[in-house]
């Protein structure tokens, strides 16, 4: 009989949360994030350096013997919650989670240590939309070099090394200087997408691509729910605060019964999202019912986060429609996250297969 999942936060996790939140409060102001999205260089390199090198957060999933912190998916989930609360423009999910998981599967210790220390940023060259358990585009191996075009690669414009799956079944490390990276217009400007073109790029063979990519995508999907949780929780908190302060017809707007009902529904959705996200992080840590927990989390998280963001924009009234107010950053991140690592529908289909509850 399997153990019951632990959905509560430990004292160490709460301490980690407090440290990350303090840092983001000081260094990730919403106005600065909006300004970065307009600058053409959305990634905050200084913030990333502090997170990765100063706090050691890029190496949370890497064992101490391999140059990391030796933490678990639960601590990593807490970090992603806080990054989601700030819509932080850093490649944490792509480098410290997805690329790192692929390297852990390949035993690529040298490159793994560089990512864990923050000296380099890594990105798995698989479209952000790709769900765990599905196929993905690969590069061609011709004459010992890599060729092809890979689309929808998140944070490719900020990476130092790309992890490229090839048609020979291997995963290759390719220096970003050896490929052409073409930015594409993406809804979420804080996590830009790009097309990567390989034209005879040399690559270092790391190991089997099949197992590495599947492990990376499953972990990415499971921990993405924590980012969505942080986003939704922040929006609900800010919306409640706004409605307590805003007055209309000489009354506190939050006192209207209809709005109370809408807020109560949002609170329930966020509570459910927290349970699903924490369950996924715990399952990744213990290895029990992991595929089911990840599918449940993403089947619920995508729609819940989008609904909370849409309601937050509406409940902020006219000010919520302005570019200067950060609610649009959260809505765009929620929308983009809703198709990242698979749609809610794709995860429901996977869950049906896993639990033998297919539709008639």
Secondary structure, DSSP 8 states (H G I E B T S, - for coil): -------S--HHHHHHHHHHHHHHHHH--HHHHHHHHHHT--S-HHHHHIIIIIS-GGGTTS-GGGTS----HHHHHHHHHHHHHHT--S-IIIIIIIIHHHHHHHT-HHHHHHHHHTSS-EEE-S-TT--TTS----BEEETTEEEEEEEEEETGGG-SEEEEEBTTSEEEEEEGGGSEEEEE--S-TTS-EEEEEEEEE--EEEEEHHHHHHHHHHHHHHHHHHHHHHHHHHHHHHHHHHHHH-EETTEEGGGSHHHHHHHHHHHHHHHHHHHHHHHHHHHHHH-SSHHHHHHHHHHHHHHHHHHHHHHHHHHTHHHHTSSSSTHHHHHHHHHHHTTTTS-HHHHHHHHHHHTT----
